[in-house]
Amino acid sequence: MADQRVAAPAAVRTDPPSRPRPARRRGSLGPSRWVALGYVLPGLAVYAAFVLYPLGRSVHLSLFDWDGLTLATFVGIGNYLEVVTDEELRAAFGHALVLIVFFALLPTAIGLVLAAVLTRAKVRGLPFFRTVVFLPQVVAMVVVGVAWRQLYAPDGSVNDLLDLVGLDGLARAWLGDTTFALPAVGVIGTWVQTGLVTVLLMAGMSRIPDQLYEAARLDGAGPVREFFAITLPSVRGELAVALTLTVIAALKTFDLIYITTGGGPGNRTSVPSFEVYNRAFRLGEVGSAAAVGVTLTVIIFAINLAVARIGEREAR
């Protein structure tokens, strides 16, 4: 009879039941979060030291009448009321709004056309054209101001060109004319900002699939309809970024005004940032200058918040 062997049952491993992990209290930071916070803190400290503290100090100074040397006198919101009631300060903020047209709106319109042409026309030597268009952004604004001041001089190239084409009656001292001084400065801003807008929009247009344009052509769409139906909706995000950057450049411009016109003739080209310098270092009105700076900061923040909200709403 065959030997029948019965295998012994294998020993069953019984591990002790795992203990449930204690629930982490809400608001407590784990080790990984502390490490992440350690990376953030140095940058936050630098930001607080060089941005938040000066901004808070400016708000504090704006509540005082102070010449920078003697004891300050608390005036509350008196300096802010002066921003609203003073005719020169109101004119300065009005000039800044005019510059938005030249620094932001015109470059955006021109940049859209240039970017569409350079992208869709398959221009040979495209990197060269992109570099040429973007070049004004690389040059220091002081250098730009000095160069254009020479161009606008009574014996400068602008008047020479007008003489050449038979429009010598239009020649004038552009930066010294009470009517044309501010538009002349604005044209410089248009020249500088157009390259930035063009490069940003070209980057956005390069990501648009060619299949969309091919489908539009099959439906009988022409170049203009392609632009408004495909190109423009596809670069809304880049448009919002371009408008944000150019609006900030328009409102905070100082060096260009200082080099070209010095706020003149009279106060026809004065802008808020120039008034901050003029009142703080020339007139000795530090409190008033701080109030102008804080007001300008609030306006820049509000305008760019509105631009960002509109861009997000259009993108949905």
URGIVEN-V51205 format. One record per backbone hydrogen bond with DSSP energy under -1.0 kcal/mol. CO is the residue of the C=O (numbers start at 0). NH is the residue of the N-H. Records with the same first field share a line. If there is no record, write none. Layout:
BEGIN
CO->NH ; NH
END
This chain:
BEGIN
24->27
29->33
30->34
31->35
32->36
33->37
34->38
35->39
36->40
39->43
40->44
41->45
42->46
43->47
44->48
45->49
46->50 ; 51
47->52
50->54
51->55
52->56
53->57
54->58
55->59
56->60
57->61
59->62
60->63
62->74 ; 75
64->72
65->285 ; 286
72->64
74->77
76->80
77->81
78->82
79->83
80->84
81->85
85->89
86->90
87->91
88->92
89->93
90->94
91->95
92->96
93->97
94->98
95->99
97->101
98->102
99->103 ; 104
100->105
103->107
104->108
105->109
106->110
107->111
108->112
109->113
110->114
111->115
112->116
113->117
114->118
115->119
116->120
124->128
125->129
126->130
127->131
128->132
129->133
130->134
133->136
134->137 ; 138
139->143
140->144
141->145
142->146
143->147
144->148
145->149
146->150
147->151
150->157
152->155
155->159
156->160
157->161
158->162
159->163
160->164
161->166
162->165
166->169
167->170
171->173
172->175
176->180
179->183
180->184
181->185
182->186
183->187
184->188
185->189
186->190
187->191
188->192
189->193
192->196
193->197
194->198
195->199
196->200
197->201
198->202
199->203
200->204
201->205
203->206
204->207
209->213
210->214
211->215
212->216
213->217
214->218
215->220
216->219
221->225
222->226
223->227
224->228
225->229 ; 230
226->231
229->233
234->238
235->239
236->240
237->241
238->242
239->243
240->244
241->245
242->246
243->247
244->248
245->249
246->250
247->251
253->257
254->258
255->259
256->260 ; 261
260->263
262->268
264->267
266->269
270->274
271->275
272->276
273->277
274->278
275->279
276->280
277->281 ; 282
278->284
284->288
285->289
286->290
287->291
288->292
289->293
290->294
291->295
292->296
293->297
294->298
295->299
296->300
297->301
298->302
299->303
300->304
301->305
302->306
303->307
304->308
305->309
306->310
307->311
308->312
309->313
310->314
END
